[in-house]
Structures are given as C-alpha cells and as structure tokens.
Amino acid sequence: MMSRPTRSQLRRHARRLTRDGYQPMMLINSGSDLPEMATTALVRAIWRYRSELVPIAVAVATFIAANTLHRAHHAAWPWLALATLATIAALAVPPPPWARKTWAMLDHPAERAYAVAITITIGGWLTAAIAVGPATPPMPAIAAALTVACGIPWWTNRRRRAKVRVDRMLDAWPQIANATGLPGSQIMSALVDVWGWRARLRLARGQTINDVISKIPALESGLGTFRGAVRVYPTPDDLANRCELRVLDIDPHADAIPWPGPSTDTITEPIDLGPFEDAATCRVLFLRRHVLFGGATGAGKSGGLNVLMGNLAACQDVVIWASSEFGFLDLADRIATGSSLMPQKKNPDIAELLRGRSGRAIGALTSLATVLKGLPMAYDRDLQEDKLALFTATENALDCLEAAALLVSNLVFNRGALARGLEDAGLYATDSAEALVLAGTPFRQAHHQVAAEVREGRFTPLWGARDSLSKRSLDVPALARSTAARAASLRRWAKTHPPDMRAANPDPDGTATG
C-alpha cells in the first residue's frame, strides 16, 4: 500500500511541473457530459489567450457589478459619477516621476489617453446601468458596441502584443532549451522594446556563453525567428554562467528607416545615425574627429552622409553664440549683413545659409533613390539621370565647405563674455558632487545634497574653470598642438583636392587629351 505524499513532496512536484512549462489549474466536474479533456483544453486556451480576453472579461465584470448595485444600491449612481470624474481628473494631470516608473502606462501619453477613454466609458455606462438597470434596452446593445470599440485599441496595441508574445515564449523556454541543446538554462528577466526583446539567461552547470553562441542557429529555429535575429552577449557582471540574449522580431535594416529629424542641436554632442544590425543606436561624436564612411554598394554610405548633413544643419552653435543673449562670438563685417530695421544687429548669413543648404543634399538623395527604384540587375538608361543628382550634391558640398572655411576664419571670440559665462556657479555643481564622492559620500546622496543647495540658492563652487579643467586631466596645450597639426594636414590636402577636372579635358570640344 502506497503512503500518502507529504506536503513538501507535493510542493516539489508542483515546482517541477511549473519549471517544465505546465500551468497549475483546478478542474471542477459537476457530473456534466462535457469530457474532462475538452475542459482541460478550454481552460488552457483561456489561460493562453487571457490577455486578448481582457476586454470581454472587463465587460462581463462591469455587467455583473451593475446588476448587483442596481438591485442593492439603486440610488448610489451619483457617487459613482463623482468617483468617475475624480479618476478622470487624476489621469489627466501629468503624473510625478515615481508614478511613471511604477506604472509604465502613465509614461505614454497615448496609453494614458486610452485609460481616460476607458474610465469615461465604464464609469458612464455603469452609472446609467445602476440608475435604469443593465438589462433595460438599449443598455445591453450599448455595452456590446462599447466593448468592441474599446477592445480594438487593446487588441491592436503593438507593445501589448509584443509583451504577450514574449511571455508565451518564456513559458515555453524549458522545451526550447531542451530542443536546442541547452537543458537546465533559465531566463531570469526579459525586456521588450520596439524591435524585439532582450533576456538575461542563467546557464546550467557546465554551460558557458560559447555553448550558447554555438547554438544560435538552433535558437533561431526554436524561437521561430528569421536568420540572424539572435545575438548573444556577456552580461555586465561578466559571470561565466550568465549571458544576455538579444532576439529581434523585426529586422531594423529590412526596410527604409524614416529619419525622425535632428538628434542634436550642437556639434559637441554625438549624432544619431540610426540603428545597428541588433537595433542598438549608432551614435558618433564628430567633434575634433575625422570620420570615414565606408562600405559596399547599398551599405548606406549616402544615407549616413545625408543624416550627418541634416544634423549639422540643426547645429546652431554659431547662430546662437553670436546672438546678443550670449555674445560669445563677434562676426566680421565681411561675413555678416546688417538688419534693415535694427542698426546694431548683425545677421549670421553664412551659418544660416549653410543650415538651409542641407535641403539640397536631401533632395538629391531623394532624386537618386527614385531613379534607382525598381531597376533590374543590369545597366539601364535610367542611370544616366544619376549624374545630375550626384554632381549637384557634390558641388553643393564643396560650396558649403568653402563658405564654412570663410566663416570660421572670420570668427572672433569675445573673451570677456566667455569669462562671464564661466562665472555661472551651476557649471561646477557636478564637480562638487564628484568631490563629495571622492570623500566617501555615496553618489546618490551627494547628488541630492548638491541639487538641494542649487535649488535653495546657497550653492558655492569649490573652484573655478581653470581648476575644473586641471582636475579632469585635460592636456589643453597638447590638444591645441594636435588640432593645429590636423589643421595643417588638412590645408595641405585641400591644395590638391578636389582635382581640377579641366586639366584633364582642356579641349573646347570636350575630348580628353591627358
């Protein structure tokens, strides 16, 4: 005779079933003719599609609540109307930072607007149903129509669908791990983004990140993704039994990426050139650097150059610094014009025209992309139309470089205004926080302490600009010499570039002799 299992044995068995992908459920059979296997399949389907069934479940719960309140508290509908108005007012007010971190929905204006619409719909219908009865025509028909209308945004929400898809993938991970040769591995956490999801993986004893890398084709097959969608990285803590799994649902380079506009308004900050193959943002700092765009045909070199020009056009450093509000720059008369109304004003014409000239480069790219659209795998006469766009963009870039050189060579820095700008105590708040950290104060506490002093107007910097630069180990003379050397090298290169095309084609009839 078998002994009855103990509670600890039952708990271990339940944990083993959960780890293997089985979901706990309770089956209640009252003697109906419905087979138990069909009941199991029905409960499993409800559990699997629980996210899609939320609008219907909310509608049923609202109908039951309306029926209960109508019978028991028929005169309570004014209080419900006031509660609905209070909830709408609370959702309409911008939430504080701690609320946005706790509830991600509050950080998305569209989702917050959807929550307001749902509150109005449920509160309004529930108030009317308590007053007149939920079964009174046309209340049931209105409830059905509102359920469908409010359910469509829920069912089509991309972020919710991605989260549900990842949740189902995580539930099936034990089977996927066994099928791909990584038994015993577990997913510790997962994060969903626009392009796919990222998970932190804990490997079984004896498994390493090299084993996971060798199983990438099997993982792509097990996860049902396209080839090249899975990438494996070490974790920041560099533990041998941990790795980070990056899975793409959408190939970021499968289609043209729309340009969202300039990512910065100053050349001192990195420029966003678009996503890498793993959807990570490609941000490059061009300040005091020489950058080479390289790649095969169709790799995106011209697109990168146009994104660069579009961002540079938005860098209004000269325009802003030369304004009377800053006064950091003085424009020479030969590169500025006066105002027709204000005698004291100087217009930074070259800087503004350079900002506007970026439209020509973007237009040339659009023209060339239209010519190349739908061409077969050979040369066609369509391609003779690419010369106009190419030569126009090249001449425009050369003109812009010449104008930019004239602009830079005629800039005069106002040392007095720059010195007054350095007297702003707020520039050295970070230095004070770092000094507190070096003295043993945790950075979070040091940050709050300095921020409170700045807000209350009692912050006093520990040192000035010169000491701040010296403490950051910046060899300013060496940087100046390096910049001068690079400038001299560029001057020597510019004497022969671009080459004079007329020297190779001196004949008037256009025949080459050289």
BABADO-931215 format. One record per residue (C-alpha): x, y, z; residue in one letter. Coordinates in steps of 0.2 Angstrom, whole numbers, always signed. Example, Ala and Ser with C-alpha at 12.3 -4.5 7.8 and 13.67 -1.06 7.14 Angstrom:
# BABADO-931215
ATOM     u     v     w tivex
ATOM   +62   -22   +39     A
ATOM   +68    -5   +36     S
***
This chain:
# BABADO-931215
ATOM     u     v     w tivex
ATOM    +0    +0    +0     M
ATOM    +7   +17    -5     M
ATOM    +9   +30    +8     S
ATOM    +1   +47    +5     R
ATOM   +14   +60    -1     P
ATOM   +19   +74   +11     T
ATOM   +16   +92    +8     R
ATOM   +35   +95    +4     S
ATOM   +34   +81    -9     Q
ATOM   +18   +89   -17     L
ATOM   +27  +107   -17     R
ATOM   +42   +99   -26     R
ATOM   +31   +91   -38     H
ATOM   +22  +107   -42     A
ATOM   +38  +117   -44     R
ATOM   +44  +103   -56     R
ATOM   +28  +105   -66     L
ATOM   +30  +124   -67     T
ATOM   +48  +123   -72     R
ATOM   +43  +111   -86     D
ATOM   +30  +123   -93     G
ATOM   +14  +116   -85     Y
ATOM    +2  +129   -78     Q
ATOM    -7  +125   -62     P
ATOM   -26  +124   -64     M
ATOM   -41  +117   -55     M
ATOM   -55  +106   -64     L
ATOM   -72  +106   -56     I
ATOM   -83   +92   -64     N
ATOM  -101   +93   -58     S
ATOM  -106   +77   -67     G
ATOM  -109   +86   -84     S
ATOM  -107   +77  -101     D
ATOM   -93   +88  -105     L
ATOM   -77   +77  -106     P
ATOM   -63   +81   -95     E
ATOM   -50   +83  -109     M
ATOM   -61   +96  -118     A
ATOM   -62  +105  -101     T
ATOM   -43  +105  -100     T
ATOM   -41  +111  -117     A
ATOM   -54  +125  -114     L
ATOM   -45  +131   -98     V
ATOM   -28  +130  -107     R
ATOM   -35  +141  -121     A
ATOM   -42  +153  -109     I
ATOM   -26  +154  -100     W
ATOM   -16  +156  -116     R
ATOM   -26  +170  -123     Y
ATOM   -30  +178  -106     R
ATOM   -23  +195  -112     S
ATOM   -34  +195  -128     E
ATOM   -49  +191  -117     L
ATOM   -47  +206  -105     V
ATOM   -59  +217  -114     P
ATOM   -73  +204  -113     I
ATOM   -69  +199   -95     A
ATOM   -70  +218   -90     V
ATOM   -87  +220   -99     A
ATOM   -94  +204   -90     V
ATOM   -87  +210   -73     A
ATOM   -95  +228   -77     T
ATOM  -112  +220   -81     F
ATOM  -112  +209   -65     I
ATOM  -107  +224   -55     A
ATOM  -120  +235   -62     A
ATOM  -134  +222   -60     N
ATOM  -128  +219   -41     T
ATOM  -128  +238   -37     L
ATOM  -144  +241   -46     H
ATOM  -153  +228   -35     R
ATOM  -144  +233   -19     A
ATOM  -140  +251   -20     H
ATOM  -151  +259   -33     H
ATOM  -148  +277   -28     A
ATOM  -129  +276   -27     A
ATOM  -126  +281   -45     W
ATOM  -122  +300   -41     P
ATOM  -107  +294   -30     W
ATOM  -101  +283   -44     L
ATOM  -102  +298   -56     A
ATOM   -92  +308   -44     L
ATOM   -79  +294   -42     A
ATOM   -78  +293   -61     T
ATOM   -75  +312   -63     L
ATOM   -61  +311   -50     A
ATOM   -52  +297   -58     T
ATOM   -53  +306   -75     I
ATOM   -46  +322   -67     A
ATOM   -32  +311   -59     A
ATOM   -27  +303   -75     L
ATOM   -27  +320   -85     A
ATOM   -14  +328   -73     V
ATOM    +4  +324   -78     P
ATOM   +10  +310   -66     P
ATOM   +25  +313   -55     P
ATOM   +41  +303   -59     P
ATOM   +39  +290   -46     W
ATOM   +22  +286   -53     A
ATOM   +29  +285   -71     R
ATOM   +42  +272   -65     K
ATOM   +29  +262   -56     T
ATOM   +16  +261   -69     W
ATOM   +24  +262   -87     A
ATOM    +7  +266   -94     M
ATOM    +7  +283   -86     L
ATOM   +23  +287   -96     D
ATOM   +15  +285  -113     H
ATOM    +3  +299  -117     P
ATOM    -7  +288  -130     A
ATOM   -10  +275  -117     E
ATOM   -14  +287  -103     R
ATOM   -27  +295  -115     A
ATOM   -34  +277  -118     Y
ATOM   -35  +274  -100     A
ATOM   -45  +291   -98     V
ATOM   -57  +285  -113     A
ATOM   -59  +268  -104     I
ATOM   -63  +276   -87     T
ATOM   -76  +288   -96     I
ATOM   -84  +273  -105     T
ATOM   -85  +261   -90     I
ATOM   -90  +275   -77     G
ATOM  -103  +282   -89     G
ATOM  -111  +266   -94     W
ATOM  -110  +259   -76     L
ATOM  -118  +275   -69     T
ATOM  -133  +274   -82     A
ATOM  -135  +255   -79     A
ATOM  -136  +257   -60     I
ATOM  -150  +270   -62     A
ATOM  -160  +262   -75     V
ATOM  -155  +244   -75     G
ATOM  -141  +235   -85     P
ATOM  -154  +224   -94     A
ATOM  -165  +238   -99     T
ATOM  -165  +241  -118     P
ATOM  -154  +248  -126     P
ATOM  -141  +246  -112     M
ATOM  -135  +228  -117     P
ATOM  -133  +233  -135     A
ATOM  -123  +249  -130     I
ATOM  -112  +238  -119     A
ATOM  -108  +226  -133     A
ATOM  -104  +241  -145     A
ATOM   -93  +249  -132     L
ATOM   -84  +233  -128     T
ATOM   -79  +231  -147     V
ATOM   -75  +249  -149     A
ATOM   -64  +249  -133     C
ATOM   -56  +232  -137     G
ATOM   -50  +236  -154     I
ATOM   -36  +248  -147     P
ATOM   -31  +235  -134     W
ATOM   -30  +221  -147     W
ATOM   -20  +231  -159     T
ATOM    -8  +238  -147     N
ATOM    +9  +234  -153     R
ATOM   +18  +235  -136     R
ATOM    +5  +223  -128     R
ATOM    +6  +211  -142     R
ATOM   +25  +210  -141     A
ATOM   +24  +208  -122     K
ATOM   +11  +194  -124     V
ATOM   +22  +185  -137     R
ATOM   +37  +186  -126     V
ATOM   +28  +180  -111     D
ATOM   +22  +164  -121     R
ATOM   +40  +162  -127     M
ATOM   +46  +162  -109     L
ATOM   +33  +150  -104     D
ATOM   +39  +138  -117     A
ATOM   +58  +141  -114     W
ATOM   +61  +124  -105     P
ATOM   +55  +115  -120     Q
ATOM   +65  +126  -132     I
ATOM   +81  +124  -121     A
ATOM   +79  +106  -121     N
ATOM   +77  +105  -140     A
ATOM   +92  +117  -144     T
ATOM  +104  +108  -133     G
ATOM  +104  +120  -118     L
ATOM   +94  +110  -105     P
ATOM   +93  +117   -87     G
ATOM   +95  +135   -93     S
ATOM   +83  +148   -86     Q
ATOM   +78  +165   -91     I
ATOM   +80  +177   -76     M
ATOM   +72  +193   -83     S
ATOM   +66  +200  -100     A
ATOM   +64  +217  -108     L
ATOM   +53  +221  -123     V
ATOM   +57  +235  -135     D
ATOM   +51  +241  -152     V
ATOM   +62  +229  -162     W
ATOM   +61  +213  -151     G
ATOM   +66  +208  -134     W
ATOM   +81  +206  -123     R
ATOM   +83  +192  -109     A
ATOM   +96  +188   -96     R
ATOM  +100  +170   -96     L
ATOM  +106  +159   -82     R
ATOM  +115  +144   -89     L
ATOM  +116  +126   -81     A
ATOM  +131  +120   -73     R
ATOM  +145  +117   -85     G
ATOM  +137  +128   -99     Q
ATOM  +146  +143  -105     T
ATOM  +142  +158  -116     I
ATOM  +152  +149  -130     N
ATOM  +140  +135  -129     D
ATOM  +125  +147  -132     V
ATOM  +134  +155  -146     I
ATOM  +137  +139  -155     S
ATOM  +118  +135  -153     K
ATOM  +112  +152  -161     I
ATOM  +105  +143  -177     P
ATOM   +96  +131  -166     A
ATOM   +89  +145  -155     L
ATOM   +83  +155  -171     E
ATOM   +74  +139  -176     S
ATOM   +67  +135  -159     G
ATOM   +61  +153  -157     L
ATOM   +54  +154  -174     G
ATOM   +63  +170  -179     T
ATOM   +72  +174  -195     F
ATOM   +91  +170  -198     R
ATOM  +102  +182  -190     G
ATOM   +89  +188  -177     A
ATOM   +98  +181  -161     V
ATOM  +113  +188  -154     R
ATOM  +122  +183  -138     V
ATOM  +132  +195  -127     Y
ATOM  +141  +193  -110     P
ATOM  +132  +201   -95     T
ATOM  +139  +217   -87     P
ATOM  +145  +207   -72     D
ATOM  +155  +196   -83     D
ATOM  +149  +180   -74     L
ATOM  +153  +164   -83     A
ATOM  +136  +156   -80     N
ATOM  +126  +171   -87     R
ATOM  +123  +179  -104     C
ATOM  +112  +191  -112     E
ATOM  +101  +185  -126     L
ATOM   +95  +198  -139     R
ATOM   +81  +192  -151     V
ATOM   +74  +203  -165     L
ATOM   +56  +202  -171     D
ATOM   +59  +215  -184     I
ATOM   +75  +217  -194     D
ATOM   +79  +235  -192     P
ATOM   +88  +235  -210     H
ATOM   +74  +226  -219     A
ATOM   +66  +242  -225     D
ATOM   +70  +260  -226     A
ATOM   +72  +269  -209     I
ATOM   +62  +285  -208     P
ATOM   +73  +299  -202     W
ATOM   +65  +306  -186     P
ATOM   +74  +323  -188     G
ATOM   +90  +330  -180     P
ATOM   +95  +321  -164     S
ATOM  +105  +336  -158     T
ATOM  +107  +354  -159     D
ATOM  +126  +356  -156     T
ATOM  +141  +348  -163     I
ATOM  +148  +344  -146     T
ATOM  +135  +330  -144     E
ATOM  +135  +313  -153     P
ATOM  +124  +312  -168     I
ATOM  +112  +298  -170     D
ATOM  +115  +289  -187     L
ATOM  +102  +275  -185     G
ATOM  +101  +258  -178     P
ATOM  +115  +244  -179     F
ATOM  +110  +227  -185     E
ATOM  +105  +222  -167     D
ATOM   +94  +238  -166     A
ATOM  +106  +247  -154     A
ATOM  +108  +265  -158     T
ATOM  +123  +271  -168     C
ATOM  +129  +287  -160     R
ATOM  +145  +295  -166     V
ATOM  +154  +310  -159     L
ATOM  +161  +321  -174     F
ATOM  +169  +334  -163     L
ATOM  +188  +335  -167     R
ATOM  +187  +319  -177     R
ATOM  +190  +313  -195     H
ATOM  +177  +300  -199     V
ATOM  +177  +289  -215     L
ATOM  +160  +282  -221     F
ATOM  +164  +265  -230     G
ATOM  +155  +250  -236     G
ATOM  +149  +240  -251     A
ATOM  +137  +246  -264     T
ATOM  +120  +249  -255     G
ATOM  +128  +249  -237     A
ATOM  +120  +266  -233     G
ATOM  +135  +277  -236     K
ATOM  +125  +291  -244     S
ATOM  +111  +289  -231     G
ATOM  +124  +292  -217     G
ATOM  +131  +307  -226     L
ATOM  +113  +315  -228     N
ATOM  +109  +311  -210     V
ATOM  +125  +319  -205     L
ATOM  +121  +335  -215     M
ATOM  +104  +336  -208     G
ATOM  +110  +335  -191     N
ATOM  +124  +348  -194     L
ATOM  +111  +360  -202     A
ATOM  +102  +359  -185     A
ATOM  +118  +363  -175     C
ATOM  +115  +382  -172     Q
ATOM  +131  +385  -162     D
ATOM  +137  +400  -172     V
ATOM  +119  +407  -174     V
ATOM  +116  +406  -155     I
ATOM  +133  +411  -149     W
ATOM  +133  +426  -160     A
ATOM  +116  +432  -153     S
ATOM  +115  +446  -141     S
ATOM  +109  +434  -127     E
ATOM  +125  +425  -127     F
ATOM  +138  +437  -136     G
ATOM  +151  +423  -136     F
ATOM  +156  +427  -154     L
ATOM  +158  +443  -165     D
ATOM  +155  +441  -183     L
ATOM  +167  +451  -195     A
ATOM  +158  +463  -207     D
ATOM  +163  +453  -222     R
ATOM  +153  +438  -216     I
ATOM  +138  +447  -209     A
ATOM  +125  +459  -215     T
ATOM  +115  +472  -205     G
ATOM   +97  +472  -201     S
ATOM   +85  +483  -211     S
ATOM   +77  +488  -195     L
ATOM   +89  +487  -181     M
ATOM  +105  +496  -184     P
ATOM  +115  +487  -170     Q
ATOM  +111  +469  -177     K
ATOM  +122  +458  -187     K
ATOM  +114  +443  -196     N
ATOM  +125  +427  -197     P
ATOM  +121  +424  -215     D
ATOM  +134  +411  -219     I
ATOM  +128  +400  -204     A
ATOM  +110  +402  -208     E
ATOM  +113  +398  -227     L
ATOM  +123  +383  -223     L
ATOM  +109  +377  -212     R
ATOM   +97  +379  -227     G
ATOM  +109  +371  -239     R
ATOM  +106  +354  -231     S
ATOM   +89  +353  -240     G
ATOM   +98  +352  -257     R
ATOM  +108  +336  -252     A
ATOM   +92  +328  -245     I
ATOM   +83  +332  -261     G
ATOM   +97  +325  -272     A
ATOM   +97  +309  -262     L
ATOM   +78  +308  -264     T
ATOM   +80  +310  -283     S
ATOM   +93  +297  -284     L
ATOM   +84  +285  -274     A
ATOM   +69  +287  -286     T
ATOM   +79  +284  -301     V
ATOM   +86  +268  -293     L
ATOM   +69  +262  -288     K
ATOM   +64  +245  -296     G
ATOM   +79  +243  -308     L
ATOM   +84  +225  -314     P
ATOM  +101  +218  -312     M
ATOM  +110  +227  -326     A
ATOM  +114  +244  -333     Y
ATOM   +99  +254  -339     D
ATOM   +97  +271  -347     R
ATOM   +88  +277  -331     D
ATOM  +106  +278  -323     L
ATOM  +111  +292  -334     Q
ATOM   +99  +303  -323     E
ATOM  +110  +300  -308     D
ATOM  +123  +312  -314     K
ATOM  +113  +327  -311     L
ATOM  +109  +322  -293     A
ATOM  +127  +317  -289     L
ATOM  +135  +332  -297     F
ATOM  +123  +344  -288     T
ATOM  +126  +336  -271     A
ATOM  +145  +337  -274     T
ATOM  +145  +355  -279     E
ATOM  +134  +359  -265     N
ATOM  +145  +351  -253     A
ATOM  +161  +360  -260     L
ATOM  +152  +377  -259     D
ATOM  +147  +373  -241     C
ATOM  +165  +369  -236     L
ATOM  +171  +385  -244     E
ATOM  +158  +395  -235     A
ATOM  +161  +386  -219     A
ATOM  +180  +390  -220     A
ATOM  +177  +408  -223     L
ATOM  +165  +408  -208     L
ATOM  +177  +400  -196     V
ATOM  +192  +411  -202     S
ATOM  +182  +427  -198     N
ATOM  +175  +422  -181     L
ATOM  +181  +432  -166     V
ATOM  +178  +425  -149     F
ATOM  +173  +438  -136     N
ATOM  +184  +433  -121     R
ATOM  +175  +444  -109     G
ATOM  +158  +436  -112     A
ATOM  +166  +419  -112     L
ATOM  +174  +423   -95     A
ATOM  +157  +430   -88     R
ATOM  +149  +414   -94     G
ATOM  +161  +404   -84     L
ATOM  +156  +413   -68     E
ATOM  +139  +403   -68     D
ATOM  +140  +393   -52     A
ATOM  +129  +379   -59     G
ATOM  +143  +374   -71     L
ATOM  +153  +367   -56     Y
ATOM  +139  +358   -47     A
ATOM  +145  +341   -55     T
ATOM  +162  +344   -48     D
ATOM  +156  +347   -31     S
ATOM  +146  +331   -31     A
ATOM  +161  +321   -38     E
ATOM  +172  +329   -24     A
ATOM  +159  +323   -11     L
ATOM  +160  +305   -19     V
ATOM  +179  +305   -18     L
ATOM  +177  +310    +1     A
ATOM  +167  +294    +4     G
ATOM  +149  +300    +1     T
ATOM  +138  +289   -10     P
ATOM  +134  +297   -26     F
ATOM  +115  +297   -24     R
ATOM  +117  +306    -8     Q
ATOM  +130  +318   -15     A
ATOM  +118  +322   -30     H
ATOM  +103  +326   -19     H
ATOM  +114  +337    -7     Q
ATOM  +121  +347   -21     V
ATOM  +104  +348   -30     A
ATOM   +96  +355   -15     A
ATOM  +110  +368   -12     E
ATOM  +107  +374   -30     V
ATOM   +88  +375   -29     R
ATOM   +89  +384   -12     E
ATOM  +102  +397   -19     G
ATOM  +116  +393    -6     R
ATOM  +127  +383   -18     F
ATOM  +146  +389   -18     T
ATOM  +158  +381   -30     P
ATOM  +174  +373   -24     L
ATOM  +184  +380   -38     W
ATOM  +184  +389   -54     G
ATOM  +185  +385   -73     A
ATOM  +204  +383   -73     R
ATOM  +205  +371   -58     D
ATOM  +190  +361   -65     S
ATOM  +199  +358   -81     L
ATOM  +215  +353   -72     S
ATOM  +206  +341   -61     K
ATOM  +199  +332   -77     R
ATOM  +217  +328   -83     S
ATOM  +215  +338   -99     L
ATOM  +231  +342  -108     D
ATOM  +225  +358  -116     V
ATOM  +241  +363  -124     P
ATOM  +244  +346  -131     A
ATOM  +226  +346  -138     L
ATOM  +229  +363  -146     A
ATOM  +245  +357  -154     R
ATOM  +236  +341  -161     S
ATOM  +222  +352  -168     T
ATOM  +234  +363  -176     A
ATOM  +244  +349  -184     A
ATOM  +227  +341  -190     R
ATOM  +223  +358  -197     A
ATOM  +239  +360  -206     A
ATOM  +237  +342  -214     S
ATOM  +220  +347  -220     L
ATOM  +227  +363  -228     R
ATOM  +240  +353  -237     R
ATOM  +227  +340  -243     W
ATOM  +215  +354  -249     A
ATOM  +228  +361  -261     K
ATOM  +226  +346  -272     T
ATOM  +208  +341  -268     H
ATOM  +196  +341  -277     P
ATOM  +207  +338  -293     P
ATOM  +205  +351  -307     D
ATOM  +194  +341  -320     M
ATOM  +198  +355  -333     R
ATOM  +217  +350  -333     A
ATOM  +212  +333  -340     A
ATOM  +200  +340  -353     N
ATOM  +207  +356  -360     P
ATOM  +200  +355  -377     D
ATOM  +184  +365  -381     P
ATOM  +176  +351  -390     D
ATOM  +176  +341  -374     G
ATOM  +188  +327  -379     T
ATOM  +201  +321  -366     A
ATOM  +219  +324  -371     T
ATOM  +228  +320  -354     G
***
